Structures are given as structure tokens and as C-alpha cells.
């Protein structure tokens, strides 16, 4: 019996009942923790970028890719928040004098920064 292309490329089959099933395994990938930003991007890939998601998954690079996206998004968020705080003059003195105003302004800055990160990194 002639070898199939799969067998010629080093693949092998496993007999299950009357059928030969190809033995296919994903490449080993280092397990890394994925944060909120990585999970959001994963959901986006699954829903809107299915080919990219499948390619990353089958090549064994999905976890590393998502961890990198998570790290980039978190760094960008922190950078944006600090820049906006300086631009709007929000200081520790304001926090000590009027905590309620400081909280409101910081919540506004974080919300704006999160929208920017979503637009630039997560849903792009």
C-alpha cells in the first residue's frame, strides 16, 4: 500500500475500530497567565478574526500572543493615565484636600484611557 502525503511528511495514523485516524497534536506552548486585556482580545479574535485565532492556536503561539497583548495594553493604560493626570493637574494634594473630586476625575481618566486602549490594541 502506498504511503499518503501525511505519512510521507512524518505523520502517523491510529486505528480506531475500522478507521484510521491521524494522530495530530498541538505543539507544546509555555503556559502564561492571561489578564483581562488578553481575555478581551481572545474573545474578539474568536468572534471577528477566526482565521487569525485558528492560525495562532494551531501554531502553538496563542498563549504567548495573548500574554504579550495583555502586557502591552496594561503598559499603555498606565502611561495614558499618568499623562492625563499630569495634563489635568491632578495631584496628591488634590487627593488630600478633596477626595471626592479626585476620585471622580480619576475615574473619568481611567475610563478615557480604557477606551483608547480598547480602540488601539484590543479591538484593532
C-alpha positions in Angstrom: 0.0 0.0 0.0 1.4 3.4 -1.0 2.1 6.0 1.7 -0.2 9.0 1.9 1.2 12.5 1.8 0.5 12.8 5.5 2.7 9.7 6.2 5.4 10.9 3.8 5.6 14.1 5.9 6.2 12.1 9.1 2.6 11.7 10.2 1.1 8.5 11.5 -2.3 7.0 11.9 -4.0 5.3 14.8 -6.6 2.6 14.2 -9.9 3.1 16.0 -12.4 0.4 15.0 -12.4 0.2 11.2 -11.0 3.6 10.7 -7.5 5.1 10.6 -7.5 8.4 12.5 -4.5 10.8 12.0 -2.5 11.4 15.2 -2.4 15.2 15.4 -1.2 17.1 18.5 -0.7 20.8 19.0 2.8 22.0 19.6 3.8 22.5 23.3 3.4 26.0 24.4 4.7 27.7 27.6 1.7 28.4 29.9 1.4 32.1 30.8 -1.2 33.9 32.7 -3.6 36.0 30.6 -5.1 39.1 32.2 -8.3 41.0 31.5 -6.9 42.7 28.4 -5.7 39.3 26.9 -9.1 37.7 27.6 -10.9 40.6 25.9 -8.7 40.2 22.8 -9.2 36.5 22.8 -13.0 37.0 22.7 -12.5 39.5 19.9 -10.3 37.0 17.9 -12.8 34.2 18.4 -15.7 36.3 17.2 -14.3 38.5 14.5 -10.9 37.2 13.5 -11.5 33.4 13.3 -8.7 32.7 10.8 -6.1 34.6 12.9 -7.4 32.8 16.1 -7.1 29.4 14.4 -3.7 30.1 13.0 -2.3 31.2 16.4 -4.0 28.2 18.1 -2.7 25.6 15.7 0.8 27.0 15.6 1.0 26.9 19.4 1.6 30.7 19.7 -1.8 31.8 21.0 -1.0 31.9 24.7 2.3 33.8 24.1 0.5 36.3 21.8 -2.3 37.0 24.3 0.2 37.5 27.2 2.1 40.0 25.0 -1.2 41.8 24.1 -2.1 41.9 27.8 1.3 43.3 28.8 1.2 46.0 26.0 -2.3 47.1 26.9 -1.6 47.3 30.6 1.6 49.4 30.0 -0.3 51.7 27.6 -3.1 52.2 30.1 -0.7 53.1 32.9 1.2 55.5 30.5 -2.1 57.2 29.4 -3.4 57.6 33.0 -0.2 59.2 34.1 -0.1 61.5 31.1 -3.7 62.6 31.6 -3.2 63.1 35.3 -0.3 65.5 34.6 -2.2 67.3 31.8 -5.2 67.9 34.0 -3.1 68.8 37.1 -4.4 66.0 39.3 -2.0 65.8 42.3 -1.8 64.1 45.7 -2.6 67.5 47.2 -6.0 67.4 45.5 -6.5 63.9 46.8 -5.8 65.1 50.3 -7.9 68.3 50.1 -10.9 66.9 48.1 -11.0 63.1 47.8 -14.4 63.1 46.2 -13.4 65.4 43.3 -10.1 63.5 43.0 -12.0 60.1 42.7 -14.4 61.5 40.1 -11.6 62.9 38.0 -9.5 59.7 38.2 -12.5 57.6 37.3 -13.0 59.8 34.2 -9.3 59.5 33.3 -9.3 55.7 33.7 -12.5 55.4 31.6 -11.0 57.5 28.8 -7.7 55.6 28.9 -9.5 52.2 28.8 -11.4 53.4 25.7 -8.2 54.4 24.0 -6.5 51.0 24.8 -9.6 49.1 23.6 -9.5 51.1 20.3 -5.8 50.9 19.7 -4.8 47.4 20.9 -7.7 45.2 21.9 -10.2 45.7 19.0 -7.7 46.6 16.3 
